[in-house]
Amino acid sequence: MPALHIREKTENTGTAMRTLEIYTALREHIPAELAAGWDNEGVMLLADREKDIKRALVTLDITEAAVDEAVESGCELIVSHHPVIFKPLKRLESPKLLKMVRAGISALSFHTSLDCAPGGTADTLAGLLGLFDLQPLFDEGIPCGRIGRLAEPLSFDGLVARVKKAVSPAIMQVVARRDSGEYLRVAVCPGEGKSLYPAALEAGADAYICGSMPYNEMCDASERGMTVVSAGHFETEQPVCARLAGLLAGLGVECTVFKSNPALILN
């Protein structure tokens, strides 16, 4: 099955800004100090520092398909969640990066800082699940997860249905606690959930909703009385792209939200 490619457009008008001006403005909402020390995010590629940015493409991952869409749509900027450059480069030979340079397209990535920021990746997922009274969950000193309460307790089937409705995962893995009971206190971690799992346990979560979780940790959670729902890395993080598009629209940039899942989904 081919990768998923879906476009959503948000239009706005206003005074044109340059890439670094947009970056500075976005950092007011996504503070750089919230990023993990191991992360590489921020200005990934500055193809033309003088170019006025009128159109931007927002995507979870800067795939080659996303770059092609940006070129075709006349975008001068791509804003992503996952960094397009993570490890140091010894030479520039990536076809998609070279294509961006030739087309004069710059790239900004907001990764762990967006996970932690108010209204960011974690808050977005918590909101879709209907959680309130949110509190941060910390991993290595950064608040990359949330724990909150549901308006009313849900059964196991009700919890799973709520997650499916929120993120529409193609593949879901669930490990349930031994006693059925009801679920009220829920922790969330979009994307990889292994590192935040101990904090969710310590905070007394009835259930832990994440993007992905290794098998051994899922089994351990069940033994310790917590249900884990692994709903897909892409699926739990993709909703934050709408938040990024909204911030860009507020700056007068016309946005296209491009959903490109590089993973093959087999039914």
N, C-alpha and C positions, 0 to 999 in steps of 0.2 A: 504494500500500500504506500503511495507517495506521501511525503510530508504534508502537513496541513498548512495551507496558505489562505488566510482570510484578511480582508482589508476593511477598516472602519475609518472614516474621515471626519475630522472635526475642523471647522473653519473659523477663523477669526481675523480681524484686521487691526492694524495699529502701526506704530513707528517701528521700522526695521531695526534689529539688533544684530551685533556680531556674535560669533561663537563664544568668545570669552566673556562677553557681557551676559549672554544667556546662562553660561555656566555659573557666573557669580550670582545671578538672580535665583537660580535653582538651588544654590547652596544655602540660601536663606531659609529654605524649607527642608533641605536635606543636608544637615551639618556634616562637614568632613570629619569632625572629631568622633563621630559615631561609628566610623568604619573600623573594622578589625585590623590589627597590626599586620597580619599576613596578607591582607587584601591588596589588590591593585585596581584602583578605580579613579575616576575623574576624567581628565582630558586624555583620551586615548589616541586621537589623531587630529591634528590641526592642519587641515589641508590648505586653508587660505584664511589667515587671521583678519583680513580686511573685508571679506565678503559679507554682505548683508544677508541675514537668514530670513527667508520668507516661508519656507516649507521645511518641515522636519518629519522624519519617520521614527516612530516609537516602536520598539520591539523588545522582547525578552532576550533574544540572542541575535547577534549580528551574524546571521548566516549568509551564504552567498546569494540565496534567494531573496533575503531582505535587502541586500545591497543592490541586486538587480531591480527590485521594486523601487528603491530610492532613486536610482538612475532614471528609470522609466517615468517616475512621477515628478522629476525635476526637483528633488529635495537637495538642500545644501548641507543638511545635518542629519545624523542618526543618533538617537538617544536610546540607550539600552540599559537593562538591568545587569545582565552578566557582562563582565569585561571582555572586550574583543581581543585584548592583549593581557594575558595574565602572568606569564613567565617572561623574563627578559629576552629580547630578540637579538641575535647575533648578526642577522641580515634580514632585509625586507624582501621576502619572496612569496608571501601569501597572496594568492590570486585575488581574493576579495579586498584585501588592503590596498593592493596595487590599483585595483579598479576604482576604489574610493579616491585615491590620490589623483588618478587621471581625470576623474569626474569633478574634483574639487569638493568632495564631501567629507566633512569632519565628523568626529565621533566622540560622544560623551557617555560614560557608563557610571551608574550609581548602584553599587552592589550592596555590601553589608550596611552602609549608611542608610540606604533606602529601606532595608529590612527593619532597622531600628527607629527610624524617624517617625514622629507623629503623623498619622495618616498614611504611613508607608506600607510595605508588604505585609507585615504582621498585623497591623491594625486593619488593613483592608480585608484580610481573611477573617479576622475576628468579627468584623462588621457583617460580612456575608453570612456568618453562622449565627448572627443574632446575639452575640455576647455583649455584656455590659459590665460596669464596675471593673474595667480592665486594669491589670497590674503588669509591670514588666517582668519577664523572665530573663535572667542574665547568663551569658556564656562568655567566659574569658573577659568579664567586665563590661560587655556591651549588651544592651537590652534588646536582643534580636527576636524574642518571643513574647507572647502575652498569655495571661490566664484571666479568665472572667467567668461570669455566671450566665446561665440561660434564664430567660424570663420565667420558665416553668420547667420542671424535670421532664426528661425524655426517656422513653424506653430505649433499649438497644436498637430495635428496628427504626424507631423514630430518629435516633441520632444518626444512623447510617443514611437514612433518607434525607436528613438535613444537610449532610456533607455532600451527597450526590447533587442535590438541588443547588448548592452554593457553587460548586466547582465543576460539575458535570464530568467527572473523571471517566476515562475510557476503561481504565484498569484500577481496581481498588483492592488493597489487602487489609484485612481486619483481623486482629487478635483480640478476643473478648476476655474480660476477667471471668473468673470461675462462677461467681454469683451474678445473676442477671441484674436485678435491681434497677435503679433509675440513675440518670446522669444529669448533674446540675453544674458542677464545676469543671470547666473544660479549658485545656491549654492548647495553644496553637503555635506551630513553627512552620511557615511555608518553606518549601525546598527540603534540603537534607535535615533530618530531625535527630540524628544520633547524638550529637553533642549537647543538645538541650534537654534530652530525655531525663537526666538526673535531676535537673532543676524542676521539671514538671512533676516528678515523683515527690520531691521534697515539698513542693507547694501544695500537695494534696489533691492533685487533679484526678477526677473520676475518669477522664478520657483525655487522650493526647492526639490531636489532629496535625499531621505533618505531611510533607510531600513524599518522603521516602525514609525507610527505616530498615536496618539490617535484621535478618531473621532472628538471630540470637537475642538482640535487644527487645524485639517484639515478644518473644516467648518469655523473657524475664519480666517484662511489664505485666503480662497476664498472671504470672506466678505471684507477683506483688500486688495484685488487685486493681490494675489499671488497664483500661481498654485503649488500644492504639489503632487509629485509622490512618493508613498510608494511602493518600489520595492522589499521588502523582506530583513529581517535582514541577513539571511544566504547568499543570492545572492549578496548583495552589499559589503559584507566583504570577501567572499571566494576568490576573485581575488588576495588579498594581499598574499595568501599562496605561490604563484609563486615567489613573491619578497623575502620571507623568504627562499625558496628553493634556489634561486639564490645566496643569501648571504652565505648559508651553502656550496653550491657547490664551491664558491670562497675560502672556507677554506679547501677544499679537502674532504668534506663529501658527500658520495653518498646519495641522497635524494629520498624519495617517498612522493608525495603529495597525501594525502588521503582525499577525499571529503565525509564527513559523515554528512548528515543533519538529526538531531535527530527529526525534526518535520515531522509529516505525511502530505503529499501533496495530497489533494483530488481534482480531476478534475471533 
